[in-house]
Amino acid sequence: MTTRTITMSPRPRYTIACLAGHGIGPEVMAEASRALALTSRLHGFEVDEVHPAFGGEAVPQSGHPLPAATRRATLTADAVLAAGSTQPALEGVKAELYLTASVTRMLLRDGGDLTVFAPLHDDGAEWTVERAFASARVRTGAVVSVGVTEEWHVRTERIGERNDGVTVRHLSLAEMLHALTTSPGTLGVVVTERVLADALAEGPSLGGGGRHLTASGLLSPSGPGLFGPTHGSAHDIAGQGVANPSEMLLAAALMLGEGLGRRAAAETLEGSLTAALRRPVRTSDMAGPGVAATTREFVDVVLSLLPSARQDTEFALGGVR
């Protein structure tokens, strides 16, 4: 009788450089770490985190907000996750990474969502449009293209022809700004010409009532991308355990999907966050009635919802990229 040996393939592993910095950074980063650990386990891959000294926390140790060891950690990681958008040392991180496109992910007030891609320089336009179509294939099946030059329209149409099943809709800047104020949830995945990116960023507030959540990323075709929430360090509430971790969790989901290519895992984490936001357990800054929760208590709810938020067909031991 012959005995067959079944060899299990090793789980994919990814290294994340986590830049907590100061203020509420360490608190919200700790909660993102918890979410990444459970989400990766559900989807059959491993996340190895490194937490180098960064920003205000690094100065007492090394005399510099971006020490050489931290630079090495960011350059050799698969992705970089920062805990805030306003720390000056982030500019040094960006300067050393080969960044080609920006991506902004929003969970809208009316329950919809919006993703906006834009090239950081003209040479990155082709790659950025390709990334927008890749995102649309798994999200909405449609891309909204916002541009002013004929070259941009030709490019998006040409790339659209290579992406069966994804439709392209062209809007002018004025039409896009109007849609942002009236029906942002109908836009889905947007890719915009570089010269228009700032105009969109400084455009009118999104329509609807309440507050929307935003996370942003900078993407690279050949190295780690940089991801984080749009809020600052919030020193006034640091150490009190009451910081709202929602944008930090959204940034972690964006990193999974656009930084590591683990789109199913990103959808699971984002879905559990969306479900938790509908529960009556919320941090004190969130609008609406409910039980006041600490940062950790809110994330406990998010983590409890992860299994039910999973919509993919991956095997528990085998995830696909």
C-alpha positions in Angstrom: 0.0 0.0 0.0 1.4 3.3 -1.1 1.3 6.3 1.2 0.9 9.7 -0.5 2.5 12.7 1.1 0.5 15.9 0.7 2.8 19.0 0.6 1.2 22.2 1.7 2.4 25.3 -0.1 3.7 28.0 2.2 1.4 30.9 2.8 2.4 34.1 1.0 4.2 36.6 3.3 4.3 40.4 3.1 6.4 42.8 5.1 4.7 46.1 6.2 6.7 49.0 7.5 4.4 50.6 10.1 5.1 54.3 10.8 3.1 55.2 13.9 4.8 58.5 14.8 3.4 60.5 17.6 0.0 61.8 18.8 -2.7 59.2 18.4 -0.5 57.4 15.8 0.6 54.5 18.1 -3.0 53.9 19.3 -4.6 53.7 15.8 -1.6 51.8 14.4 -2.0 49.1 17.1 -5.7 48.6 16.1 -4.7 48.4 12.4 -2.2 45.7 13.3 -5.0 43.7 15.0 -7.2 44.0 12.0 -4.4 43.1 9.5 -3.5 40.0 11.6 -7.0 38.6 11.6 -7.9 39.6 8.0 -4.7 38.0 6.6 -5.4 34.8 8.6 -8.8 34.6 7.2 -7.5 35.0 3.6 -4.5 32.6 3.9 -1.5 34.9 3.9 0.9 36.3 6.5 1.8 39.8 7.4 5.1 40.6 9.1 5.2 44.1 10.6 8.2 46.2 11.3 7.7 49.3 13.5 10.7 51.5 13.1 11.1 54.7 15.1 9.5 57.6 13.1 8.7 61.3 13.4 8.5 62.7 16.9 9.1 59.4 18.5 12.4 59.0 16.7 14.0 62.3 17.6 14.8 61.5 21.3 16.4 58.2 20.2 18.4 59.2 17.2 18.2 63.0 16.9 16.4 62.7 13.5 12.7 62.1 12.6 13.7 59.7 9.8 16.7 57.6 10.9 18.7 55.5 8.5 17.2 52.3 9.9 13.7 53.6 9.3 14.6 54.5 5.7 15.9 51.0 5.1 12.7 49.5 6.6 10.5 51.5 4.2 12.6 50.8 1.2 12.7 47.0 1.7 9.0 46.6 2.8 6.2 45.4 0.5 4.1 48.4 1.6 4.4 51.3 4.0 1.5 52.2 6.4 1.6 55.6 8.1 -0.7 56.6 11.0 -1.4 60.1 9.8 -1.0 62.5 6.9 0.6 65.6 8.6 3.9 64.4 10.0 6.7 66.3 8.2 8.9 63.2 8.1 6.6 61.6 5.6 8.0 63.9 3.0 11.4 62.2 3.4 9.7 58.8 3.0 8.0 59.9 -0.2 11.2 61.3 -1.6 12.9 57.9 -1.5 10.1 55.8 -2.9 9.4 55.5 -6.7 5.8 56.8 -6.6 3.8 57.1 -9.7 0.1 57.5 -8.9 -2.1 58.7 -6.1 -5.3 56.8 -5.0 -8.0 58.1 -2.7 -10.6 55.8 -1.2 -13.8 57.3 0.3 -16.7 55.7 2.2 -19.5 58.1 1.5 -22.2 59.5 3.8 -25.0 57.8 1.9 -23.4 54.4 2.1 -21.7 54.5 -1.3 -18.0 54.6 -2.0 -15.6 56.4 -4.4 -12.0 55.7 -5.5 -10.0 58.3 -7.4 -6.7 57.6 -9.2 -4.4 60.3 -10.6 -0.9 60.2 -12.0 1.8 62.1 -10.1 3.7 62.9 -13.3 3.0 62.7 -17.0 5.2 59.6 -17.5 2.9 57.7 -15.1 -0.3 58.4 -16.9 -0.5 55.0 -18.8 0.3 53.0 -15.7 -2.2 54.9 -13.6 -5.1 54.3 -16.0 -4.2 50.6 -16.1 -4.5 50.6 -12.3 -7.8 52.3 -12.4 -9.2 49.7 -14.8 -7.8 46.9 -12.6 -9.6 48.3 -9.6 -12.8 48.8 -11.6 -12.8 45.2 -12.7 -13.3 44.0 -9.1 -15.4 46.9 -7.9 -17.9 48.6 -10.2 -17.2 47.4 -13.7 -17.0 51.0 -14.9 -14.4 53.8 -15.0 -15.1 57.5 -15.0 -12.4 59.4 -16.9 -11.9 63.1 -16.3 -9.5 64.8 -18.7 -9.1 67.9 -20.8 -6.7 66.7 -23.6 -7.4 64.6 -26.6 -4.4 62.4 -25.7 -6.0 61.5 -22.4 -9.3 60.5 -24.0 -7.5 58.4 -26.6 -5.4 56.7 -23.9 -8.4 55.8 -21.7 -10.4 54.5 -24.7 -7.5 52.4 -25.9 -6.9 50.9 -22.4 -10.6 50.3 -22.1 -10.6 48.2 -25.2 -8.2 45.9 -23.6 -10.4 45.5 -20.5 -13.5 43.6 -21.6 -16.4 44.1 -19.2 -15.3 47.5 -18.0 -17.1 50.5 -19.4 -15.7 54.0 -19.8 -17.6 57.2 -19.2 -16.0 60.6 -20.0 -16.7 63.7 -17.9 -15.4 67.2 -18.0 -14.1 68.8 -14.8 -17.3 70.8 -14.4 -19.4 67.7 -14.8 -17.2 65.8 -12.3 -17.4 68.6 -9.7 -21.2 68.7 -10.1 -21.4 65.0 -9.6 -19.3 65.2 -6.4 -21.9 67.6 -4.9 -25.0 65.8 -6.0 -24.4 62.1 -6.5 -20.9 61.0 -5.6 -21.9 57.4 -5.1 -22.6 57.1 -8.8 -19.0 57.7 -9.8 -17.4 54.5 -8.5 -13.8 54.4 -9.9 -12.5 57.7 -11.3 -9.2 58.3 -13.1 -8.2 61.9 -13.7 -5.6 63.7 -15.7 -2.7 65.0 -13.6 -3.5 68.7 -14.3 -7.0 68.2 -12.8 -6.0 66.2 -9.7 -5.5 69.3 -7.5 -8.8 70.9 -8.8 -10.7 67.8 -7.8 -9.0 67.7 -4.4 -9.9 71.3 -3.7 -13.4 71.0 -5.2 -16.7 71.3 -3.4 -17.6 69.1 -0.5 -19.3 65.8 -1.2 -23.0 65.8 -1.3 -25.2 64.4 1.5 -25.3 64.8 5.3 -22.9 63.5 7.9 -19.3 62.7 7.5 -17.4 60.6 5.0 -14.2 58.6 5.7 -11.1 59.0 3.5 -7.8 57.2 3.2 -5.1 57.8 0.6 -2.2 56.0 -1.0 0.7 56.7 -3.3 1.4 53.8 -5.6 4.6 52.5 -7.2 5.0 50.1 -10.1 8.3 48.6 -8.8 8.5 49.1 -5.0 6.4 49.8 -1.9 3.5 52.2 -1.9 2.7 54.5 1.0 -0.8 54.5 2.6 -2.5 56.2 5.5 -5.5 58.1 6.8 -6.1 61.7 6.0 -6.4 62.9 9.6 -3.5 64.4 11.6 -1.9 63.4 14.9 -4.6 64.8 17.2 -2.3 65.5 20.2 -5.2 66.8 22.2 -6.7 63.3 22.6 -3.5 61.2 22.4 -3.2 58.5 25.1 -6.9 58.7 26.1 -8.0 55.7 24.1 -10.9 57.6 22.4 -9.4 58.2 18.9 -11.6 57.2 16.0 -9.7 54.4 14.2 -12.1 54.2 11.2 -9.8 56.0 8.7 -6.8 54.1 9.9 -8.7 50.8 9.2 -9.8 52.1 5.8 -6.1 52.9 5.0 -5.1 49.4 6.0 -7.8 48.0 3.6 -6.6 50.3 0.8 -3.1 49.1 1.4 -4.2 45.4 1.2 -6.0 46.0 -2.1 -3.9 48.5 -4.0 -0.5 47.9 -2.3 -0.4 44.2 -1.9 -2.9 43.1 -4.5 -5.0 41.3 -1.9 -8.3 42.7 -3.1 -10.6 40.1 -1.5 -9.0 40.7 1.9 -9.4 44.5 1.4 -13.1 44.0 0.7 -13.5 41.9 3.8 -11.9 44.5 6.1 -13.7 47.4 4.5 -17.0 45.5 4.6 -16.6 44.8 8.3 -15.7 48.5 9.0 -18.8 49.6 7.0 -21.0 47.2 9.0 -19.5 48.3 12.3 -20.3 51.9 11.5 -24.0 51.0 11.3 -23.9 49.5 14.8 -24.7 51.6 17.9 -21.2 51.3 19.3 -19.1 54.3 18.3 -16.3 56.6 19.4 -17.4 59.9 20.9 -16.7 61.9 17.8 -19.1 60.0 15.6 -22.5 61.5 14.9 -25.7 59.8 16.0 -26.9 58.0 19.1 -25.1 55.0 20.5 -23.0 53.7 23.3 -19.8 55.6 23.7 -16.9 53.3 23.0 -13.1 53.4 23.3 -10.9 53.0 20.3 -10.3 49.3 21.1 -14.0 48.6 21.8 -15.0 49.9 18.4 -12.3 47.8 16.7 -13.5 44.8 18.7 -16.8 45.2 16.9 -15.0 45.5 13.5 -13.0 42.3 14.2 -16.1 40.4 15.2 -17.8 41.2 11.9 -14.8 40.1 9.7 -16.0 36.5 9.0 -19.5 37.6 8.0 -18.1 40.4 5.8 -16.1 37.9 3.7 -17.6 37.7 0.2 -14.9 35.9 -1.8 -14.6 32.3 -2.7 -11.0 31.8 -1.7 -10.1 28.7 0.3 -9.1 29.4 3.9 -5.7 27.9 3.4 -4.9 29.2 -0.1 -5.8 32.8 -0.9 -5.3 34.1 -4.4 -3.8 37.4 -5.4 
